[in-house]
Amino acid sequence: MSKRWYQENKRDPWRRDAKSKGYRARSAYKLKQIQEKFGIIRKGDCVLDIGCHPGGWTQVAVEEVGESGKVIGVDLLVTSPVEGAIVLVGDITHDSTIEEITREIAGGQLNCVISDISPRLTGRYDTDQAISLELSTMALDVASDLLVPGGGFVTKVFQGAGIEGLVEAAKLRFSSVGRFSPTASRSASSETYLVCQRKLPEPKKEGSAMQHVEDHLASIGIVVEEDIDQEIDPIVGFRKLPKKE
Ligand SMILES: C[S@@+](CC[C@H](N)C(=O)[O-])C[C@H]1O[C@@H](n2cnc3c(N)ncnc32)[C@H](O)[C@@H]1O
């Protein structure tokens, strides 16, 4: 056991607890705290977990839905099987992944979408935050398209430019939208969770959440362009540029 591992474990009670209770990631406690406060997952629900690797949230979702429920997890990375869940490998930005998820829902209703989606961090906050915003917005569009009216949605977002656009887009689709920062998030973390309850039968305004967020970014002077050469080539991500005069 390395000295560093020992020190981190000693300092981080969530990590220690997750290990002792058999959760694959300390992040399981973030979903537990969201669930405790908002009761977003109900017994018997069908739940989609976007960005599920290594499977901590999927494990918690399986516990919450019980035997009559269903949990579908999806990630770019291969997730080892989670008992009681279906885990898929796929990119949530691809139509083929959405088709696979829809096949797994198998004509039933999707009641809840949970998303702890996060980009591979580059260490440059602006870049990471922009990519995270785009991924979370994508998750909102998926939730909007697949959820049953009345369904719930949770997504991680990094604090920063454009987040208000995402909150607005969520408010057009859900009757209740709030932000929540679980104490299980690391204290230095800039992440927060958007908790959206009771999906409306129809959005209050036409157009995708992505379009709404792009329009919001433009309104605060951030131009989103598609094809720009840059050193980092994220799979997705808003590219922020100063507004051209
Ligand atoms: C913080 S981890 C999730 C941890 C998980 N909630 C748990 O408790 O074990 C974020 C995940 O989002 C996934 N991800 C990022 N972009 C994605 C995409 N486009 N489609 C699917 N998953 C993606 C990453 O591969 C990563 O595993």
PDBQT file of the ligand as one rigid body, heavy atoms in Angstrom, charges set to zero:
ROOT
HETATM    1  C1  LIG A 301     -17.076  11.059 -13.358  1.00  0.00    +0.000 C 
HETATM    2  S1  LIG A 301     -17.226   9.689 -14.440  1.00  0.00    +0.000 S 
HETATM    3  C2  LIG A 301     -18.693   8.927 -13.884  1.00  0.00    +0.000 C 
HETATM    4  C3  LIG A 301     -18.586   8.206 -12.574  1.00  0.00    +0.000 C 
HETATM    5  C4  LIG A 301     -19.821   7.371 -12.268  1.00  0.00    +0.000 C 
HETATM    6  N1  LIG A 301     -20.978   8.217 -12.030  1.00  0.00    +0.000 N 
HETATM    7  C5  LIG A 301     -19.638   6.484 -11.072  1.00  0.00    +0.000 C 
HETATM    8  O1  LIG A 301     -20.223   6.761 -10.015  1.00  0.00    +0.000 OA
HETATM    9  O2  LIG A 301     -18.925   5.470 -11.172  1.00  0.00    +0.000 OA
HETATM   10  C6  LIG A 301     -17.719  10.468 -15.939  1.00  0.00    +0.000 C 
HETATM   11  C7  LIG A 301     -17.849   9.518 -17.111  1.00  0.00    +0.000 C 
HETATM   12  O3  LIG A 301     -18.425  10.202 -18.240  1.00  0.00    +0.000 OA
HETATM   13  C8  LIG A 301     -18.008   9.465 -19.380  1.00  0.00    +0.000 C 
HETATM   14  N2  LIG A 301     -18.242  10.184 -20.645  1.00  0.00    +0.000 N 
HETATM   15  C9  LIG A 301     -17.632  11.315 -21.095  1.00  0.00    +0.000 A 
HETATM   16  N3  LIG A 301     -18.077  11.650 -22.316  1.00  0.00    +0.000 NA
HETATM   17  C10 LIG A 301     -18.997  10.705 -22.660  1.00  0.00    +0.000 A 
HETATM   18  C11 LIG A 301     -19.805  10.506 -23.830  1.00  0.00    +0.000 A 
HETATM   19  N4  LIG A 301     -19.737  11.348 -24.870  1.00  0.00    +0.000 N 
HETATM   20  N5  LIG A 301     -20.649   9.454 -23.851  1.00  0.00    +0.000 NA
HETATM   21  C12 LIG A 301     -20.695   8.581 -22.802  1.00  0.00    +0.000 A 
HETATM   22  N6  LIG A 301     -19.957   8.726 -21.667  1.00  0.00    +0.000 NA
HETATM   23  C13 LIG A 301     -19.104   9.767 -21.595  1.00  0.00    +0.000 A 
HETATM   24  C14 LIG A 301     -16.519   9.239 -19.112  1.00  0.00    +0.000 C 
HETATM   25  O4  LIG A 301     -16.009   8.187 -19.886  1.00  0.00    +0.000 OA
HETATM   26  C15 LIG A 301     -16.515   8.949 -17.603  1.00  0.00    +0.000 C 
HETATM   27  O5  LIG A 301     -16.442   7.571 -17.332  1.00  0.00    +0.000 OA
ENDROOT
TORSDOF 0
